[in-house]
Amino acid sequence: MKHYDYVEWVLYKNNLLDKEIHRRMEEHLLLCDECMEIFLSLIDEQEMENVGAIIPEDFTVKVLDSIKNITPIKKPIRKTTKKTIKKKVSNDFFVYYAAVASVAIILTATGFFGRIVDTVPQISSNVSSKESRFKASTIYDLTEEITNRTSKFINNFQFRIGKED
């Protein structure tokens, strides 16, 4: 965006520019706060008094009366039907099952399930019951932790998708 300097705004204010340039500068004023500030700095007390003589005293009242009858444009409300609800629910289920399947594939690919199958017989063959209980509870805690984290991940995933809608 091309900005205009102080001298150009003085020429604009005094109406000393070509009509096309004047029009472009006027359009620019509507978009650029920096140039609007320069232009407004050119307005002095004498001009303010002159404008006060031109504008009628009931100007504000007339403007307010004219805008009373204007009604704002309301955004249409999106109606929720059973069909859209079913579609949203089916999409949620698809996302849920896709997330669960992804976690299962990742656990299978990393060999997690194979290690559990190998670890369980080792635990049962241990002589000490305390040691067996400790290892069994460790595996149980580990699987419970994985289950809890997966559940949290899925719930957070669904919550984020719900916010985006």
N, C-alpha and C positions, 0 to 999 in steps of 0.2 A: 504494500500500500504506500503510495507516494504521499508524503506529508508536505504541507505548504509552509513557507516561512512567514515571518512577521510582515515583511513588505508586501507579499502577495495578499495577505489578509487585509492590509490597509487598502490596497487597490480594490479588493472585493467589496469592502465596506463602502468605499466611495463610488462604487459602481463604474469603475474605469476599465473593466475587462470585457473581452469579447463574450457574447451571450453563451457560447458553448463552454468556455472556460468557467464562467460564472456558475453555470448549471452543475458542472462537475465538482466545483468547490463546494457548492451547496449540498450536494449529495454526500460529499466527503465529510462535511460537518456532522451529518447525522450518524456517521459511523465512528468517527475518531474523537475521543475525549481530549486528547492532547491539543489538536487543532481547535476544538471548540473552546478550550481554555484560552488559547491565544486570541481567538476572535472576541470572546467576551471581555478580555482585558482591554480591548480597543473602545469599548462603550464607556463614555464619560457621563458626568452629572447632567450636562446640558441636554444630551440625547435622552436621558431618562425623563427629564422634565417635558421634553417635546412629545415623547410617547404618552406620557400621562395626559397631555392635552388632547391627543388623538383618540385614545381609548375611552369610551363612555363609562360613566360611573357604575352603571348597572351591567357591565360586561360579565362579571363573575356570576351574578344571579342568573343571567340569561344562559350562560354555559351550563351551570348546574341544573337548571330547569330542562335544558335540552337533553341532558344525559340521564335524567331520571327514568325515561321511558325505554332506555336501552337495556335489553336483557342479555345476560352473559350466555355464551354458547356452552352448553353442558356436554360433558364427555358421555358418550353412550355407555350405559351399564351393560356389561357382558353377562348374559343370562346363562345360568348353569342348568343344564338339562341332565336327565338320567343318562343319556347317551355320552355326554362329555365326562360325567363322573365315572361311568364304566370304563371309558377309554383311559382316563387318568389312573384308575385303580389297576387296570391291566398293564399300563406302562410301569407303574410302581412295582408290580409283581415281577415283571420282566427284569427290571433293574436289580431287584433283590436277588433273583435266581442267578442272574449273570454275575453278580458280586460273589455269591456263595460258590458258584462253579469256578470262578477265577481263583478264589482262595484254595479250594480243593485241588485244583490243577497245580498251583504253586507248591502246596505241601507235598503233593505226590512227586513232582519233579525234583524237589530238594531231597527226597528220600526220607522225609519225616515219618511217614507211616511204616516204612521198612525198618527204621531204627526202633520204633515202638515195638514191633513184632519181635525183633531180636532182643530187646531189653527185657521184656516181660518174662521169658523163660529163665534168664539169668537171675532175675529177682527171686523167682520161686526156688531156685537151687541154692540160694544162700542159706547157711546154717543158722545164723543168728536171726531171731525173729525181729529184734529191734532194727537191725540193719535192713531186713526185708521191708519192714514197715516204713523205714525212712526212704528207701528207694521208691517204693510204691507210692508213697505220698508225694515224693518229688515229681514222679511222672504224672500223677493225678493233678498236682498243682500246675505243672507245666501245661498239660492239656486244658485245664480249666482256664488258665491265663490266656492261652491262644484262643479259646472259645470266646472269652469275654472281650478280648481285643477285636476279634472278628466281628462280634455283635456290635461293638461301639463303632467300628469302621462303617458297617452297613447302615446303622442308624444315622451317623453323621452324613453319610453319602445321601441317604434319603432326605435328610433335613436340608442339605444344600440344594438338592433338586427341587424340593418344595418351595424354597425361597426364590429360585430363579423363575418359577411360573408366576 
